[in-house]
Amino acid sequence: MAQTMTLDEKLAISNKAGALWQAGDEEGCIRLMKTAPLPPYLAKIYKEKVGAEQLKQSGWNLSEAKAEFGDDWLI
């Protein structure tokens, strides 16, 4: 099972991503934000709106959603 990211680790990613955004590097910001786990409730909404396949291909870190909903929730 994947190790859970701490709140401090998530905040560090968010702060670095914010700095990238402020510097005009929107792609870098988004790429970095995708390394932090997408909250399960947002992953569930994303899946309902665009489908499981699109969510899998999106590049978001889904570790927390898989932990909450099970490994087969994107089938």
Rosetta constraint file for C-alpha pairs under 8 A:
AtomPair CA 2 CA 63 HARMONIC 6.86 0.50
AtomPair CA 4 CA 63 HARMONIC 7.87 0.50
AtomPair CA 4 CA 64 HARMONIC 7.47 0.50
AtomPair CA 5 CA 9 HARMONIC 6.17 0.50
AtomPair CA 5 CA 10 HARMONIC 6.73 0.50
AtomPair CA 5 CA 36 HARMONIC 7.66 0.50
AtomPair CA 5 CA 37 HARMONIC 7.63 0.50
AtomPair CA 6 CA 10 HARMONIC 6.34 0.50
AtomPair CA 7 CA 11 HARMONIC 6.09 0.50
AtomPair CA 8 CA 12 HARMONIC 6.11 0.50
AtomPair CA 9 CA 13 HARMONIC 6.34 0.50
AtomPair CA 10 CA 14 HARMONIC 6.21 0.50
AtomPair CA 10 CA 36 HARMONIC 6.00 0.50
AtomPair CA 11 CA 15 HARMONIC 6.05 0.50
AtomPair CA 12 CA 16 HARMONIC 6.18 0.50
AtomPair CA 13 CA 17 HARMONIC 6.00 0.50
AtomPair CA 13 CA 32 HARMONIC 6.86 0.50
AtomPair CA 13 CA 33 HARMONIC 6.65 0.50
AtomPair CA 13 CA 36 HARMONIC 7.00 0.50
AtomPair CA 14 CA 18 HARMONIC 6.04 0.50
AtomPair CA 14 CA 33 HARMONIC 6.63 0.50
AtomPair CA 15 CA 19 HARMONIC 6.33 0.50
AtomPair CA 16 CA 20 HARMONIC 6.35 0.50
AtomPair CA 16 CA 29 HARMONIC 7.84 0.50
AtomPair CA 17 CA 21 HARMONIC 6.22 0.50
AtomPair CA 17 CA 28 HARMONIC 7.39 0.50
AtomPair CA 17 CA 29 HARMONIC 4.46 0.50
AtomPair CA 17 CA 30 HARMONIC 7.31 0.50
AtomPair CA 17 CA 32 HARMONIC 6.07 0.50
AtomPair CA 17 CA 33 HARMONIC 6.33 0.50
AtomPair CA 18 CA 22 HARMONIC 6.16 0.50
AtomPair CA 18 CA 29 HARMONIC 6.83 0.50
AtomPair CA 19 CA 23 HARMONIC 6.13 0.50
AtomPair CA 20 CA 24 HARMONIC 6.37 0.50
AtomPair CA 20 CA 25 HARMONIC 5.12 0.50
AtomPair CA 20 CA 26 HARMONIC 6.76 0.50
AtomPair CA 20 CA 28 HARMONIC 6.45 0.50
AtomPair CA 20 CA 29 HARMONIC 5.32 0.50
AtomPair CA 21 CA 25 HARMONIC 5.25 0.50
AtomPair CA 21 CA 26 HARMONIC 5.14 0.50
AtomPair CA 21 CA 28 HARMONIC 7.78 0.50
AtomPair CA 21 CA 29 HARMONIC 5.62 0.50
AtomPair CA 25 CA 29 HARMONIC 6.22 0.50
AtomPair CA 26 CA 30 HARMONIC 6.24 0.50
AtomPair CA 27 CA 31 HARMONIC 6.05 0.50
AtomPair CA 28 CA 32 HARMONIC 6.06 0.50
AtomPair CA 29 CA 33 HARMONIC 6.12 0.50
AtomPair CA 30 CA 34 HARMONIC 6.21 0.50
AtomPair CA 31 CA 35 HARMONIC 7.08 0.50
AtomPair CA 32 CA 36 HARMONIC 7.55 0.50
AtomPair CA 34 CA 38 HARMONIC 7.48 0.50
AtomPair CA 34 CA 59 HARMONIC 6.53 0.50
AtomPair CA 34 CA 60 HARMONIC 4.65 0.50
AtomPair CA 34 CA 61 HARMONIC 5.86 0.50
AtomPair CA 35 CA 60 HARMONIC 6.71 0.50
AtomPair CA 35 CA 61 HARMONIC 5.59 0.50
AtomPair CA 36 CA 60 HARMONIC 7.81 0.50
AtomPair CA 36 CA 61 HARMONIC 6.03 0.50
AtomPair CA 37 CA 60 HARMONIC 7.10 0.50
AtomPair CA 37 CA 61 HARMONIC 4.62 0.50
AtomPair CA 37 CA 62 HARMONIC 5.68 0.50
AtomPair CA 37 CA 63 HARMONIC 6.05 0.50
AtomPair CA 37 CA 64 HARMONIC 6.02 0.50
AtomPair CA 38 CA 42 HARMONIC 6.63 0.50
AtomPair CA 38 CA 43 HARMONIC 6.23 0.50
AtomPair CA 38 CA 60 HARMONIC 6.46 0.50
AtomPair CA 38 CA 61 HARMONIC 5.86 0.50
AtomPair CA 38 CA 62 HARMONIC 5.82 0.50
AtomPair CA 38 CA 63 HARMONIC 7.83 0.50
AtomPair CA 38 CA 64 HARMONIC 7.02 0.50
AtomPair CA 38 CA 65 HARMONIC 7.33 0.50
AtomPair CA 39 CA 43 HARMONIC 6.28 0.50
AtomPair CA 39 CA 62 HARMONIC 8.00 0.50
AtomPair CA 39 CA 64 HARMONIC 6.56 0.50
AtomPair CA 39 CA 65 HARMONIC 6.68 0.50
AtomPair CA 40 CA 44 HARMONIC 6.10 0.50
AtomPair CA 40 CA 62 HARMONIC 7.77 0.50
AtomPair CA 40 CA 64 HARMONIC 6.04 0.50
AtomPair CA 40 CA 65 HARMONIC 4.24 0.50
AtomPair CA 40 CA 68 HARMONIC 7.01 0.50
AtomPair CA 41 CA 45 HARMONIC 6.37 0.50
AtomPair CA 41 CA 65 HARMONIC 7.79 0.50
AtomPair CA 42 CA 46 HARMONIC 6.02 0.50
AtomPair CA 43 CA 47 HARMONIC 6.09 0.50
AtomPair CA 43 CA 55 HARMONIC 7.79 0.50
AtomPair CA 43 CA 62 HARMONIC 7.35 0.50
AtomPair CA 43 CA 65 HARMONIC 6.52 0.50
AtomPair CA 44 CA 48 HARMONIC 6.25 0.50
AtomPair CA 44 CA 65 HARMONIC 7.81 0.50
AtomPair CA 45 CA 49 HARMONIC 6.12 0.50
AtomPair CA 46 CA 50 HARMONIC 5.99 0.50
AtomPair CA 46 CA 51 HARMONIC 7.17 0.50
AtomPair CA 46 CA 55 HARMONIC 6.71 0.50
AtomPair CA 47 CA 51 HARMONIC 4.53 0.50
AtomPair CA 47 CA 52 HARMONIC 5.07 0.50
AtomPair CA 47 CA 54 HARMONIC 7.77 0.50
AtomPair CA 47 CA 55 HARMONIC 6.03 0.50
AtomPair CA 47 CA 74 HARMONIC 7.93 0.50
AtomPair CA 48 CA 52 HARMONIC 7.79 0.50
AtomPair CA 50 CA 54 HARMONIC 6.15 0.50
AtomPair CA 50 CA 55 HARMONIC 7.13 0.50
AtomPair CA 51 CA 55 HARMONIC 6.38 0.50
AtomPair CA 52 CA 56 HARMONIC 6.15 0.50
AtomPair CA 52 CA 74 HARMONIC 5.19 0.50
AtomPair CA 52 CA 75 HARMONIC 6.89 0.50
AtomPair CA 53 CA 57 HARMONIC 6.28 0.50
AtomPair CA 53 CA 74 HARMONIC 7.54 0.50
AtomPair CA 54 CA 58 HARMONIC 6.03 0.50
AtomPair CA 55 CA 59 HARMONIC 7.64 0.50
AtomPair CA 55 CA 60 HARMONIC 7.62 0.50
AtomPair CA 56 CA 60 HARMONIC 7.72 0.50
AtomPair CA 56 CA 74 HARMONIC 7.57 0.50
AtomPair CA 62 CA 66 HARMONIC 6.14 0.50
AtomPair CA 63 CA 67 HARMONIC 6.17 0.50
AtomPair CA 64 CA 68 HARMONIC 6.18 0.50
AtomPair CA 65 CA 69 HARMONIC 5.80 0.50
AtomPair CA 65 CA 70 HARMONIC 7.59 0.50
AtomPair CA 66 CA 70 HARMONIC 4.83 0.50
AtomPair CA 66 CA 71 HARMONIC 5.12 0.50
AtomPair CA 66 CA 72 HARMONIC 7.77 0.50
AtomPair CA 66 CA 73 HARMONIC 7.02 0.50
AtomPair CA 67 CA 71 HARMONIC 7.17 0.50
AtomPair CA 69 CA 73 HARMONIC 5.94 0.50
